[in-house]
Amino acid sequence: MNRGKLIVVSAPSGSGKTTIAKKILEKFPFMKFSVSATTRPKRNGEVDGKDYFFLSREEFEKKIQNGELLEWEEIYGNYYGTLKSVVESALKNGDILVFDVDVNGAISIKEKFPEDSVLIFIKPPNMETLKERLKRRKTESEEQIKRRLERVPMELEKAKYFDYIFINDNLESTVKSVVRAIFDEIEKWKAIQKHEY
């Protein structure tokens, strides 16, 4: 059986990474979404086990202690992380997993699975647009938006570690570019697998 692959989409908050990750799954229905664990409260319409595994702080910290997380980080007072078991079983089963994670999480995944992962960074066109998008979401307070914007320079700095960088100034054309990049990667994997068997 062929080993699975990891497609990791990352971006500053409000750059459209979740929307783009969902569009990838629509275009490639055989791919699976890697559900992250978090301690942040559920937003309207979110489903436990589908959007996130919603855990209490205590449960999450227990998973950190037990080494059950591939990567994790505390952002804006909440934990976010990827369960090792989810990734290991996908790679073993030959699945292609799509991730929607923060920048540091993406880099951790690449460090642990350099041969199996492709990192895609979504850049906002500019800070003003990003600010507008975060306000339009109406999911955070002014203080939370401010904290998210303070992280952006660090996130943009880390884009250089990614395999692909796309500026999301138009969602439709950004999705097309991301899909094209994934097609190219799938072709590369097929070519490698032909040589291996």
N, C-alpha and C positions, 0 to 999 in steps of 0.2 A: 504493500500500500504506500502511496506517495505521502510524504510528510506535509502537514498543513502549513499555512502562511499567515502572517500577521500584517494587516494594513492599519497603520496608526495615524489618525487625523488629529491634529492639535492646532491650537490658536489661542490668542488672548480672548477672554470672555467677550461675547458680543460680535465676534468676527464671522460667525455663521458655521462653526465647525459641526454643531449638532445637526443642523439642517443638511449640511453637505454629507455627513455620515449617513443620514437617513436616505438621501438621494442615491448614494452609492449602493445601499442595500436594495433600493427599488430597481436600479439598473442591473444589478447582479444578484438575482433572488437566491442563488445557491450559496451566497455568503451568509455568515452569521454575525450578529452583533455581540460584542464582548460586553457583558453587563458588569459595570463597576460597582463596588460597594461604597456607600457614603453614610455619614452621620447627619448630613444636612436634611432639613425638613422636606417632605414631599411637596412638589408644586402641583397646582391644579392639573388634573388629567394624567398625572404620572402613576405608573403601576409598579408595585414592588415585584422584583424579579424580571421585569421587562425593561424598564428605564434604568433602574438601579436596584441593588440589594440595599434596602434601607435598614441600617443597623443602629443600635444605641451606641453611645460612646464606649461603654463598658465592653460590649460585644466586639467592637472594632479593635480596641486595645488588646483584647484577648487574642485576636487573630494576629496582631503584630507580634505579640510575645511568642505565639506558637509557630511563627514563621510561615503563616498561611498566605501571605501577600507577596506578589511578585514585585510590586512597587506601591508606595503609598506616600501621601503628603498631607500636611494640615494646611488648608487654605481658607482664609477668612474665618478661622475658628471652627471649621468643619474638616473631618477626615475624608479623604477620597483614596481609593486604591483598587488594584486589580487582583482578584483571587488567583493564586497559582494553579489551583485545580482546574479552573475554567480553561486556562491557556494550555496547560499540559495535555488535557484530554483532547482539545481541538487539534493540536499539532500531531498527536498520535493517531487521531481519526482521519487526518488528511483534510480537515476543514480550513476554510479561509475565514479568519476572524477580523471584523472591522472594529477598531477602537475609537472612542471619542474621549481623549484624556488630555490632561494639562501637559505643558511642555516638558517639565522634569520627568513626569511619568513616561512620556514617549521616549525620552533619551534612555531611561532605565531599561525599558523593554528592548531597545536596540542593543544596549550593552549586554543584556543577558541572552538575546537571540539574534546576533548580528546577521546570520545567514538566512533567517526566516522572516525578518521584518522589513517593511518599507515605511518610511516616515514622510508624511505629507503635512506641510505647514501652511495654514491659511492666514494671510496677512490682511489686516484692515487697510482700506485705501488711505486713511489718515485718522488722527486722534479725534477730530470733531465728529466724523461719521460714527466712530466707535462709541463715543459718548452718547450720541443721538440714539443709536441702536439699543444701548443698555437702558436708557430712559424709557424708550418705547416698550421694552419688554414688561415694564411695571412689576418686576419680580423682586427688585432690591430697593433698599432705602438709599437716600443720597450718600450716606456714609459708606454703605457697601459698594456703591458705584465708584466712589472716590478710591476705596481700597483696591478695587479691581483695576482701575486706571493706573494706580501707582506701580502695579506689577508689570505693566506693558513693556517698559524699556528692557527689563530683564528677559521677558519672553521673546521680544524681537531679536535680542542679542543671541539667543540660543537657536534661532532659525537656521544658522549656518551648519548645525549638526544634522539637518534634515535632508532627505534625498530629493524632495521636491518642495518648491515654494510657489504659492499662487496668491495673487492679490485679489481679494474678493470685492471688486467694485461693481460687479454685475453677477448676481447669483447664477443665472442661467449659463453664462459663458464660463464661469468658474467651475461649475459642475461638469460641463463638457470637457474642460481641460483636465480635471481630476480623473474623470472616467477614461479619457484617452491614455493618461499616464498609467492607470491600473491595467488597461488592456495591454500596454507595452510590457508591464511587469509579468502579466500572466503568460504572454508569449515567451518571455525569457525563461520563466519557470518550466514551461513545457519543453523548451529546447534543452535545458539542463537535465530534466528528467529523462529525455530520450537518450542522452549520453550515459546516464546512470544505469539504464536497464538494458 
